[in-house]
Amino acid sequence: MHVKKGDTVMVTTGKDAGKKGKILKVLPRENRVVVEGVNKVKKHQKPSRSLPQGGILRIESPLNASNVMLVCNRCNTPTRVGRKVMENDEKARTCKKCGETID
């Protein structure tokens, strides 16, 4: 995947297009990510020991990883991600716009 947990991303399509947020969870098998404050849905929760009153909760729902773009730390714009092999044979993600190493 082109994004990891903790990355700042911008949503490119859908009802939350243009919003920025931090990735809370990555689901690689489903090719989905959960972004903080984006794609909120209502969940009806029955009363339980941890939530005695129950009620309707607003939680973040996963969205497709292809609908988010990584925001570069240096140029502060949404960018595509490139791969580069470093001197010690490790792969690193790079910004396609400014060339900055992200990892």
C-alpha positions as CSV (number, residue, x, y, z in Angstrom):
1,M,0.0,0.0,0.0
2,H,1.1,3.6,-0.6
3,V,0.1,4.8,2.9
4,K,0.8,3.7,6.4
5,K,-0.8,4.2,9.8
6,G,0.0,7.7,11.1
7,D,0.4,9.3,7.7
8,T,-1.5,12.5,6.9
9,V,-3.7,12.1,3.9
10,M,-6.2,14.1,1.8
11,V,-9.5,12.5,0.6
12,T,-9.9,13.0,-3.2
13,T,-13.4,11.7,-3.9
14,G,-16.7,11.3,-2.2
15,K,-18.7,13.4,0.3
16,D,-15.6,14.2,2.3
17,A,-13.4,15.3,-0.7
18,G,-10.8,17.8,0.2
19,K,-10.6,16.9,3.9
20,K,-7.3,16.1,5.6
21,G,-6.8,13.6,8.4
22,K,-4.5,11.1,10.0
23,I,-4.7,7.4,9.2
24,L,-5.9,5.5,12.2
25,K,-6.0,2.0,10.8
26,V,-4.9,0.3,7.5
27,L,-6.7,-2.8,6.2
28,P,-4.4,-4.1,3.4
29,R,-6.5,-7.2,2.5
30,E,-9.5,-5.1,1.8
31,N,-7.4,-2.2,0.4
32,R,-9.1,0.2,2.8
33,V,-8.0,2.8,5.3
34,V,-9.7,4.5,8.3
35,V,-9.0,8.3,8.4
36,E,-9.6,10.4,11.5
37,G,-12.7,12.6,11.2
38,V,-13.6,11.4,7.7
39,N,-16.5,9.2,6.4
40,K,-18.4,9.2,9.7
41,V,-21.4,6.9,10.0
42,K,-24.0,6.5,12.7
43,K,-23.8,3.2,14.7
44,H,-26.7,2.1,17.0
45,Q,-25.1,0.7,20.1
46,K,-27.0,-1.5,22.5
47,P,-26.4,-0.9,26.2
48,S,-23.4,-2.8,27.5
49,R,-21.1,-2.8,30.5
50,S,-18.7,-0.4,28.8
51,L,-21.5,1.9,27.5
52,P,-24.4,1.5,30.0
53,Q,-26.7,4.0,28.4
54,G,-26.3,2.8,24.8
55,G,-27.2,5.2,22.1
56,I,-26.2,6.4,18.6
57,L,-22.5,6.8,18.0
58,R,-20.7,8.6,15.2
59,I,-17.7,6.5,14.1
60,E,-15.2,6.6,11.2
61,S,-15.9,4.0,8.5
62,P,-13.2,2.6,6.2
63,L,-12.8,4.0,2.7
64,N,-10.9,2.8,-0.3
65,A,-7.2,3.5,-0.2
66,S,-7.3,4.7,-3.8
67,N,-9.5,7.6,-2.7
68,V,-6.8,9.2,-0.5
69,M,-3.5,10.9,-1.4
70,L,-0.5,11.2,0.9
71,V,0.3,14.8,2.0
72,C,4.0,15.6,1.8
73,N,5.6,17.0,4.9
74,R,7.9,19.3,3.0
75,C,5.8,20.8,0.2
76,N,2.5,20.3,2.2
77,T,0.5,19.2,-0.9
78,P,-1.2,15.9,-1.8
79,T,1.1,13.9,-3.9
80,R,1.7,10.5,-5.5
81,V,4.1,8.2,-3.9
82,G,7.3,6.9,-5.6
83,R,9.6,4.1,-4.5
84,K,13.4,4.6,-4.2
85,V,16.1,2.1,-3.3
86,M,18.5,3.6,-0.8
87,E,22.3,2.9,-0.4
88,N,21.7,0.1,2.2
89,D,19.3,-1.7,-0.1
90,E,16.2,-0.5,1.8
91,K,13.2,0.8,-0.1
92,A,11.8,4.3,0.9
93,R,8.8,6.2,-0.2
94,T,9.4,9.5,-1.9
95,C,7.3,12.5,-2.9
96,K,6.8,12.7,-6.7
97,K,6.6,16.5,-6.6
98,C,9.6,17.6,-4.6
99,G,11.6,14.3,-4.3
100,E,11.7,14.4,-0.5
101,T,12.0,11.0,1.2
102,I,8.9,10.3,3.3
103,D,10.2,7.4,5.4
